[in-house]
Amino acid sequence: MKLKIPGVPSPTRLRRYAPGQPLVDGPVLVGGAPGGKLRDPICEILGRAGASVGESPSAVAEPSRWSAIIFDATGITDIAGLLALHAFTAPAFRNLRPSGRLIVLGTPPEDCPQPKAAAAQRALDGFIRSAGKEARLGSTANLIDIAGGAEDAIESTLRFFLSGRSAYISGQVIRLTPATPMPTPDWDHPLRDRVAVVTGAARGIGAAIAETLSRDGAQVIVLDVPAQGAALAEVANSVGAIAFQIDITAEDAPARLATYLKDRYGAVDVFVHNAGITRDRSLVNMPAEQWSSVLAVNLGAQLRINEALLDQNVLRPGGRVICISSTSGIAGNRGQTNYAASKAGIIGMVQALAPVMAKGDMTINAVAPGFIETAMTKAMPFATREIGRRINSLNQGGLPVDVAETVAWLGQPGTAGVNGQVIRVCGQSILGA
Ligand SMILES: NC(=O)c1ccc[n+]([C@@H]2O[C@H](COP(=O)([O-])OP(=O)(O)OC[C@H]3O[C@@H](n4cnc5c(N)ncnc54)[C@H](O)[C@@H]3O)[C@@H](O)[C@H]2O)c1
């Protein structure tokens, strides 16, 4: 149970996705700077989703008018061009509904040959991170940078950031690179006909990932250690998944897993490395066993399993590997030299494997959760827990489903343009920001 602390504001209840829910809960304001080419594609996507579109921001106080503001900033090539961003977003931002969205579409600065264009595009980064901090009532602000040639790959990402599925993501920059997205015939079940595997799925975030992938139409295989067999079976029964007991650190685990998946399914589409452990101690008091066990579960097993998945063609073309990292792996955390090393190592692995995966039309990405309400965080001392919950722009902890929704989006056939990235699900935590 959460306590109401006198003098501390209660956090806003975030709009989260529920099946059947419309993409947005009100009109979307769409604008852009001259030279941008994404306005029409954005309006087409909104049209397909049944959203109504407005095109002129009102200076009149009209609270709760817009469910989202989308601004195409890809045409901005100098700092004077940034004025259009200000002119469009400033009057409308206060008229966002609760859990509203500010989404800016930009060009990756490194793709801009002119320094003044690169500077203006990089300015969007600071703009969006600050807007995220100013957003109120559960609203979020995110920047999607679209590389040349990736314009056709925006739909699944735009839908994700507009919807309640991205409730706990703010202040982030997402990169889309050129890729051919596979079609998504049913946006309510974007993972239909996909086979997905989730490690560490007997409880917590892994169980939520299994449930969400299954809800989105995937056939799910849930993995956990034999000691968690009963809990794993319960998760499998409740979400219609298949349970497979395995210790992912066992010497023969990659080979056993590859053989099982190939024999039973031919190949799989989505592999989620979620299993993880903590063994916290300050560095000076850290026994070698606690160091090694955390690196073995959180990082070594992922490396070895990925090698087997690729060597033995266990992933189909269009395959997606999603690895759960942590904001501790970005910001570091007292008492977690082992855990943070393992979670940072995941990011290194993802970045190195992304080009390899791209050659086979596959992707690999990391998801870095911040403070998520689970058994792990429930066990923290009261003050540490309350601080963890509050030091982010949404002023609350995330839920396992917030991580799960992000995994499901990255697992979609349409999310082909997101590769080698780290998506933070942390409510824009100030840690490592
Ligand atoms: N809870 C948070 O706030 C938070 C924040 C950042 C990152 N994460 C990461 O999210 C993931 C899930 O976290 P959680 O809070 O749900 O943890 P959890 O401890 O509730 O669940 C982890 C699961 O992994 C399984 N597991 C552990 N070792 C295994 C092994 N060798 N083989 C197979 N399964 C194994 C466990 O049995 C357990 O069911 C972890 O990688 C964790 O590091 C969690």
The ligand as an ORCA input file, in Angstrom:
! r2SCAN-3c Opt
* xyz 0 1
  N      12.377     -4.050    -10.309
  C      13.030     -2.992    -10.750
  O      12.821     -1.859    -10.281
  C      14.062     -3.146    -11.852
  C      14.733     -1.993    -12.261
  C      15.673     -2.103    -13.283
  C      15.909     -3.329    -13.891
  N      15.245     -4.452    -13.460
  C      15.563     -5.705    -14.149
  O      14.351     -6.285    -14.618
  C      14.476     -7.707    -14.636
  C      13.344     -8.329    -13.838
  O      13.350     -7.767    -12.526
  P      12.283     -8.179    -11.401
  O      12.222     -7.027    -10.466
  O      11.033     -8.664    -12.021
  O      13.096     -9.373    -10.686
  P      12.562    -10.693     -9.946
  O      13.650    -11.083     -9.004
  O      11.207    -10.472     -9.385
  O      12.449    -11.752    -11.139
  C      13.583    -12.241    -11.802
  C      13.290    -13.647    -12.283
  O      14.469    -14.151    -12.915
  C      14.627    -15.508    -12.539
  N      16.020    -15.960    -12.627
  C      17.046    -15.589    -11.852
  N      18.144    -16.299    -12.174
  C      17.806    -17.120    -13.194
  C      18.499    -18.113    -13.935
  N      19.795    -18.401    -13.687
  N      17.852    -18.791    -14.902
  C      16.533    -18.523    -15.168
  N      15.825    -17.611    -14.468
  C      16.445    -16.910    -13.497
  C      14.155    -15.527    -11.085
  O      13.854    -16.853    -10.637
  C      12.947    -14.616    -11.142
  O      11.761    -15.309    -11.413
  C      15.861     -8.018    -14.070
  O      16.780     -8.183    -15.117
  C      16.184     -6.767    -13.280
  O      17.566     -6.592    -13.120
  C      14.331     -4.376    -12.455
*
